[in-house]
């Protein structure tokens, strides 16, 4: 039997959705301003009052965004590094997560706690040691076997990809998801003579598509937005990322807002598109974990 909607319930629901709409507008407003600014002529960008519905539109800022700086090259660099980070985290994170969740070996829980504790260490603390390791990587970038004479892995994609190739969050996330899957599947497969690799690859990993998609979204976003670390390990202009390229529109204390906003729109699109196409897997991952 359905409960009647009392005036109190109606008022409460109306207030609740009104607050949600107001918060949504506040969150979308900066992105909307960035979008319309990228299409405004220069003389209309700082018009007072602000034109939220511009009367004139232009595409000149998008042309300048790719001509003032080699933004196409930056786009390729960021895409490759982000995708390499996604692949490494999905492969290594799922392997490590399965091992910590389902295998039995000495000091398993202790090793997992050690891996997890690395999340408590601020990234700024490990920047110098990580830089030294990459700089002195043997037999790379002109280095000898002792890691001397060259630049190691600096000025290469590996300088960004390797430090986070098997991130603690990826291992923790996949381990927790593997623990929600029925253990009976593994026992039945072992009785049938399946190897550990077959159990992982043919039975458990196909069930982890929602978790893999969710982890892929987070990893791609983190790799796409890398900025400070890229500035540290790259001094070759051809290795710059899109986030580094955005600062090129600010020169001598002046900012070219039109091309900057156009470049920001282009930079934001890949992450938005990936989330749109993979959001159903993200929802499935949350729903599956919640049901357990």
N, C-alpha and C positions, 0 to 999 in steps of 0.2 A: 504494500500500500504506500503510495507516494505521499510524502509529507507536504503540507501546504506551505507556500511561500509567504511568510509573515512580512509586514512592513520592515521589521528590524532586519530580517535576513536579506531582503531586497536592498536596503540601504547599505548593509555591510558589504554585499557583493559589489554594488555599484562603486562604493568607495575603494574597494580593493582593486578593481579593474581600472578605475580612474588613476590611482597611484601608479599602477603598472604602465599605463599608457604614458603618463607624465615622465616616468623614468626612462621609458623607451625613447621618447622624443629627445630627452637630454643626452642620451647615449648616441643617438643617430645624428644629432645636430652637427657635431664637428666633422663627421664624415660627409654630410651633405654640403657643408660650407666648403670643404676641400674639393668636392666634385664640381660645384657650380663655379668656384673660383678658377678651376682649370679651363673653363670654357669662356670666361669673361675677358673682354679686352682690358689692357693694362689700366686705362683711365677709369674703368668701372670697378676695379677690385676694392678700392678703399673709399668708394662713394659713401657719403653720410646723408641719410641713413643707409644701412646695408640693403642691397637689392636681393631679397631671397628668391625672387623669380626674375632673373635677368632678362632684359628686353633684347639684348644682342648676344649672340654666341659666336665663338671663333674656335678654330682648331690650331691656330698658330702656336700656342704654347706646347702642344704635343709634338709639333715639328721641331721646335727649339729644344725640347727635352732630349731628343735623340741626336741633335746636331751640335749643341754647345759642349756636350761631353759624350764620350763613346758609351752611351747607356746600353746599347745592344750587347757590347762585350761584357759589361757588368752583369747584365741579365743572364747571359750564358754561364758566367762564372758562378753566380748564386744558385742557378738551377742545378748545375752539375754537383756542386758541393752539398746542396740540400738533399738531392736524390741519393748521393753516395752515403750521406748520413742516415737516411731512411733505410736503405738496404742493409747497412752494417748493423743498425740497431734492431731491425726486425730479425735478422739472421742470428746474431750473437745474443740478443736479448731473449729470443724464444728458446734457443739452446740452453742458455744459462738458467732461464726461468724453469724450464722442464727439469733440468738436473736438480735444482734446489727444491722443486715441488714434489718430484716423484722418485728420484733415485736415492739410494742409501749409501753413503760413503762417510769416512771419518771426518769429523770436524765440519760437517755440512752446515749445521745451524750457526756455528761460530763464524765460518767464512761468509755466510749470508749476512750476519750482523755487521761484520767488518765492511762488506760492500755497501750495506744500507747506511752505515754511519758516515760514509763519504758525502751523503746528502746534507749533512750538518755542517760541512766545511764550506765556507764562502768561496766562490770561484776566484775571487781576487787574491786569495791566499796562495793558491796553487799556480798562478799565472807565471811567476818567475821560474819555479822548478820545471814546469811544463815547457817553457820557452827554451831553457837550457838543454833539456832532453832532446827536443826537436832540433836545436842548433847543433848538437854534438852526436846526431844519429849516425852510426858507422856506415860507411860506403854509400852515402847519399849526398847529393848536392856538392860533390867534390871532396867530401871527407874521406880520410883514410880509415883503416880498421879501428883506430883509436878515436875516431870522431873529430879529427882535426884537419884544418886546411881548407874547409869549404863552409857552406851555409846549411848543411844538413837538409832537413825537410822544409825549411823556411821557403817562402815564395812558391809553394806548391799546394795543391788541393789537400794533400794529406796533413798539412799543418792544421787545418780546420777539422778534418774528418776524424783523424786518429784519436785525438784526446777525448772525443765523445762517442767513439765507435761502439762501445758497450756500456752505455750510461747506467748509473745506478737505478735511475727511475725506470728505464726499459726492463732491466732485470727484475726489479720489484713488481712492476706492473704485470709482466708476463707470468711471474711465479704465482702471484695471487690469482690470476685467471686460471692457470693450470690446476690450482688447488680446488677450484669450484667444479671441475669436471669429475665425473664418476670414476672412482678407482677400479671399479669392476671391469671396465673396458681393458685396462692394462693387465689385470689378472687373467681374463679370458684369452687375451692375445698371447700371453706367455704360455698358457696351457696348450695353445695351438702351435707353439714353437716359433712364434714371431721374435725377431731380434729387437733389441732396444731401439735401434734406429728406425725399424719398420713401425714400431709402436708410436714413436714420436712423429714420423713423417706421414704415415698413412692413416693413423687413427686420431691422434690428439691435435695435430696442427690444423687439419681441415676444420675442426670445431672452433678454432681460435680466430676465424676471420673477423668478427667484430672487434676483438682485442687488437689484432694486427692493424686494422684500419684506424682505430683510435690512436694507437701508438704512432702510426705513420703520420697522422695529422699533426700531433704534438711535435714529433721529431722534425718534420718538414718546416713547421712554423719556427722552431728554434734555429734550424740551420739557415732559413731564409732571412731571419732578422739579425744574424750575427753581425756585430759592428766593432766593438772594442777589441775583441780578440783578433779580428781580421786586420785592424789597423796595426796591431803589434807584430803579427807574423808576415805581413805583406808590405814590402816597400817597392814592389814592381807595379807600376800603374796598370799593366795589363792583367793583373790578378785581382784588381779591386772588385768589390761586391756592390750590389745595388744600394745597400745602406751607406757605403762609403761614397758612392756616386752622388747621393742626395746632398752631401755637404758641399759639392762643387758649385751649387747654385747660390751659395753665400760666399761673397768675396769682398774683401776690404770693407767689412762692416755693413755691407749692403746685400739684400736678398732679392733675387728675381722670383717673386712669388708665383707668377703665372706658370712658368716652366716647372718650378718646384712642386706646385700642386698637381700638375699634369703627371710628373714623374711619380709622385706619391700614389696617384690613382693606379698607374700601371704596376707599381710595386705591390699594391694591395690586392690586385686581381688574382694572382695565383693562389694565395692562401684562401681567399673567399671562394674561388671555384672548387678547390679541393674539398673544402668543408661542405659545400652545397652537394657535391656528388657523393661524398662519403658520410654524410650526416646520418643516414639510416643505419649504417654499421655502428656509428657512435652511440646512437640511441639503443640499438640492440645490445651493445656491450654493457651499458648502464642498466638496462632492464634485466639482462641475464644475471648480472652480479647482484642486483637487488632482489631478484626472486630467490636466489640461494640464501 
